[in-house]
Amino acid sequence: MTKTALITGLTGQDGSYLAEFLLAKNYQVYGMVRRSSSGSLERVRHVAEQVAVISGDLLDQFSLMDAIEETQPDEIYNLASQSYVPLSWTQPALTAEYTALGVSRLLEAIRRCKPDSRFYQASSSEVFGQPDESPQTERTAFRPRNPYGVAKAYAHWMTVNYREKYGLYACCGITYTHESPRRGQEFVFRKVTQAAAKIKLGLAQELKLGNLEARRDWCHAQDAIRAMWLMLQQDTPDDYIIASGETHSVRELVQCAFDYVGLSWEDYVSMDPAFYRPDEAVQLVGSIEKIQAQLHWQPNYSFQQLVQSMVDHDLKALSQAGY
């Protein structure tokens, strides 16, 4: 029997990979897109004929109910949010509307229109903020340190509450930073790989970054979406950390990317205080023991493979563009 899935945030990095993944498993896939995002379907253009795009907005309760009524999904993946942490400081109320209250609206729409559907909520390691233990587990206390993390913490606990109060099959995946060639250029990982490619091709001469000692737990977006799907295939809903289980510094990222193209990073990279984050999160690293033991999941991509695949993509894209 063919399953039906509804994805919010279809046009984002995770949404595009998830659509591909589900189509390969013979799902009927619907993607909910805001009108203002309908022109930005570049990431899913190659599967556009296979995905049914419907209109909906996390700010509009009735549009969510209509989307669920129309599609009658077996599985719902909420990947939509305002997900750029620095922007959450300049637009905290908008971040709360989409990333926090939008999840409340979606959960209520599910409860009223399709309570037997299975729901995945994209939680985030930013809920931990400055944790008191490392690595973090599913039981680590939430201490968010930016408006995005606060909004994600609200959405996480609302999902848990709807699961416990109404018996919904609702899960939260606490995803750590995950990257891919489809990652936005405003994020540091993509910023580094694209800069290495540009400098290698003679299209740039320098790269300015913030704190080179900041460490992150980075994994590939394709590994993350595979974990999301596995979470909704279990007998019992639960919450899981999705991560690589190891950290690397921005300095390591830069060195790996520049080494790969045969350049010495020290000749091109400088530090700029303007790129330092307020309340820089330190030692955010996820324990993946639970998801490994219960779902038999583990990352397929190593850190080096992730870096190299993104540099390769950026070199190819720039070359095809005629540079």
C-alpha positions in Angstrom: 0.0 0.0 0.0 1.4 3.4 -1.0 2.0 5.8 1.9 1.3 9.5 1.7 3.6 12.1 3.2 3.2 15.8 3.7 6.4 17.9 4.1 6.5 21.5 5.3 9.6 23.3 4.3 9.8 21.5 1.0 12.0 24.1 -0.6 14.7 23.9 2.1 17.8 21.7 2.3 16.1 19.0 4.4 12.8 19.1 2.6 14.3 18.5 -0.8 16.4 15.5 0.3 13.4 14.1 2.2 11.2 14.4 -0.8 13.8 12.4 -2.9 14.1 9.8 -0.2 10.4 9.2 0.2 9.8 9.1 -3.6 12.5 6.4 -3.8 10.4 4.5 -1.3 7.3 4.9 -3.5 5.5 7.4 -1.3 3.0 9.9 -2.6 4.7 13.2 -1.6 3.0 16.5 -0.9 5.0 19.6 -0.2 3.4 22.5 1.6 4.8 25.8 0.4 4.0 29.4 1.3 3.0 31.6 -1.6 6.1 33.8 -1.0 8.3 30.6 -1.4 6.6 29.2 -4.4 9.1 30.8 -6.7 12.1 29.3 -4.9 11.7 25.7 -5.9 15.3 25.3 -7.2 16.3 22.5 -4.7 13.3 20.4 -5.8 13.1 21.3 -9.5 14.5 17.8 -10.5 11.6 16.1 -8.7 8.9 18.8 -9.3 6.8 16.6 -11.5 6.6 13.9 -8.8 5.8 16.1 -5.8 2.4 17.7 -5.5 2.9 21.3 -4.2 0.1 22.7 -2.1 -0.3 26.1 -0.5 -0.1 26.5 3.2 1.4 28.7 5.9 2.4 28.0 9.5 0.9 31.4 10.4 -2.5 30.4 9.2 -4.4 27.7 11.2 -7.0 27.2 8.6 -4.5 26.7 5.7 -2.9 23.9 7.8 -6.2 22.2 8.4 -7.1 22.5 4.7 -3.7 21.0 3.7 -4.2 18.0 6.0 -7.8 17.5 5.0 -6.8 17.6 1.3 -3.8 15.2 1.5 -4.8 12.9 4.3 -1.2 12.1 5.0 0.1 9.0 6.8 3.2 10.9 7.8 3.8 14.6 8.4 7.3 16.1 8.5 7.5 19.6 9.8 10.8 21.0 8.5 9.6 24.6 8.1 10.9 27.4 10.3 13.0 30.5 10.5 16.2 28.6 10.9 19.0 31.2 10.7 20.2 31.9 14.3 21.6 35.4 13.8 18.4 36.5 12.1 16.4 35.3 15.2 18.0 38.2 17.1 16.9 40.8 14.7 13.5 39.2 14.1 12.6 37.4 17.3 8.8 37.8 17.1 8.7 36.4 13.5 11.0 33.6 14.6 8.5 32.8 17.4 5.5 32.9 15.1 6.9 30.4 12.6 9.2 28.2 14.7 7.2 28.1 17.9 3.5 29.0 17.4 3.5 27.5 13.9 4.1 24.1 15.5 1.2 24.6 17.9 -1.1 25.4 14.9 0.1 22.4 13.0 -0.3 20.0 16.0 -3.8 21.3 16.5 -4.6 20.8 12.8 -3.4 17.2 13.1 -5.4 16.6 16.2 -8.6 17.9 14.5 -8.2 16.6 11.0 -5.9 13.5 10.9 -5.1 12.3 14.5 -3.9 8.9 13.2 -1.1 10.4 11.1 2.5 10.2 12.3 4.2 13.5 13.0 7.9 14.5 12.9 9.0 17.8 14.5 12.4 19.1 13.6 13.9 20.0 17.0 17.4 21.5 17.2 20.6 21.3 19.3 20.1 25.0 19.9 17.6 24.0 22.6 20.6 23.0 24.8 22.3 26.4 24.4 25.1 26.2 26.9 24.7 22.8 28.3 26.0 21.5 31.6 27.2 18.3 30.2 28.9 17.1 27.0 28.0 15.1 25.0 24.3 15.9 25.3 21.7 13.2 25.6 17.9 13.2 25.2 17.7 13.9 28.9 20.0 16.9 29.0 18.3 20.1 30.3 17.3 22.7 27.8 19.0 26.1 28.2 18.5 27.9 24.9 20.6 31.0 24.5 19.0 32.7 21.4 15.5 33.4 20.2 15.7 30.5 17.7 16.6 28.0 20.4 13.8 29.3 22.7 11.3 28.9 19.9 12.5 25.4 19.1 12.3 24.5 22.8 8.7 25.6 22.9 7.9 23.6 19.7 9.6 20.5 21.2 7.7 20.5 24.4 4.4 21.2 22.6 5.0 18.1 20.5 5.7 16.0 23.6 2.6 17.4 25.3 0.3 16.6 22.4 1.8 13.1 22.3 1.1 12.6 26.0 -2.2 14.4 26.2 -3.9 13.3 23.0 -2.0 10.1 22.2 -0.6 11.4 18.9 2.2 9.6 17.2 4.5 12.6 17.5 8.3 12.6 17.6 11.1 15.2 17.9 14.4 14.8 16.2 17.0 16.9 18.0 19.2 17.6 15.0 22.6 19.0 15.3 24.1 21.1 12.5 23.8 19.2 9.2 25.2 20.2 5.9 25.1 19.4 2.2 25.7 21.0 -1.2 22.1 22.4 -0.9 23.0 24.3 2.3 22.4 28.1 2.2 25.4 30.3 1.6 24.8 32.2 4.8 25.9 29.2 6.9 29.6 28.9 7.9 30.1 25.4 6.4 28.9 26.4 3.0 30.6 29.7 3.3 34.0 27.9 3.8 33.6 25.3 1.0 32.4 27.9 -1.5 35.3 30.2 -0.6 37.8 27.4 -1.0 36.4 26.7 -4.5 36.3 30.4 -5.5 39.9 31.0 -4.3 41.1 27.9 -6.1 39.5 29.2 -9.3 40.9 32.7 -8.9 37.4 34.2 -8.2 38.2 35.4 -4.7 41.3 36.3 -2.7 40.2 36.1 1.0 37.8 34.6 3.5 36.7 36.4 6.7 35.4 34.3 9.5 34.6 34.6 13.2 35.8 32.4 16.0 38.0 29.7 14.4 38.0 27.7 17.6 34.2 27.3 17.8 33.4 23.6 17.6 30.3 22.0 16.0 28.8 18.6 15.6 28.3 18.4 11.8 26.7 15.6 9.8 25.3 15.2 6.3 21.7 16.3 5.7 21.0 12.9 3.9 22.0 11.1 7.1 19.7 13.3 9.1 16.6 12.8 6.9 17.1 9.0 7.0 16.9 9.2 10.8 13.7 11.3 10.5 12.1 8.6 8.4 13.2 5.8 10.7 11.7 7.6 13.7 8.2 7.4 12.1 8.5 3.7 11.3 8.7 2.5 15.0 5.9 0.9 17.0 6.2 3.7 19.7 6.9 7.4 19.2 9.9 8.8 20.9 12.5 11.6 20.7 16.0 11.1 19.4 19.2 13.1 19.0 20.4 13.2 15.4 24.1 14.0 15.2 27.5 12.7 14.2 28.6 12.2 17.8 31.9 14.1 17.3 32.9 17.8 17.1 35.3 19.6 14.7 36.4 23.2 14.9 35.9 25.9 12.3 39.7 25.8 11.9 39.6 22.1 11.1 36.8 22.8 8.6 38.9 25.5 6.9 42.0 23.4 6.8 40.2 20.3 5.4 38.5 22.4 2.6 41.7 24.3 1.6 43.9 21.2 1.8 41.5 19.4 -0.5 42.0 22.1 -3.2 45.8 22.2 -2.6 45.9 25.6 -0.9 47.3 26.8 2.4 44.4 28.3 4.4 46.6 30.6 6.4 47.3 32.6 3.2 43.7 33.5 2.7 41.7 33.3 5.9 41.4 36.1 8.5 39.3 36.5 11.6 36.7 39.3 11.8 34.9 40.0 15.1 31.8 41.0 13.2 31.2 37.3 12.5 31.3 36.3 16.2 28.0 35.0 17.5 26.6 36.5 20.7 26.7 33.8 23.4 28.7 31.5 21.3 27.5 27.9 22.0 30.5 25.8 23.1 30.9 22.0 22.9 27.5 21.2 21.4 28.0 17.5 20.6 25.2 14.9 20.6 25.3 11.4 22.0 23.9 9.1 19.4 23.9 6.0 21.6 20.0 5.9 21.8 19.4 6.2 18.1 22.1 3.7 17.3 20.7 1.2 19.8 17.0 1.6 19.1 16.8 2.5 15.4 20.2 1.0 14.3 21.1 4.3 12.6 24.5 5.8 12.2 26.0 8.4 9.9 27.2 7.2 6.4 29.3 10.3 5.8 32.5 11.1 7.7 33.4 14.8 8.3 36.1 14.6 5.6 33.7 13.1 3.1 31.1 15.8 3.9 33.7 18.6 3.3 35.0 17.2 0.1 31.6 16.5 -1.4 30.6 20.1 -0.8 33.9 21.5 -2.2 33.5 19.3 -5.3 29.9 20.6 -5.7 31.0 24.2 -5.5 33.9 23.7 -7.9 31.6 22.1 -10.4 28.8 24.7 -10.0 31.2 27.6 -10.5 32.9 25.9 -13.5 29.5 25.2 -15.1 28.5 28.9 -14.6 31.4 29.8 -16.8 33.9 31.0 -14.2 
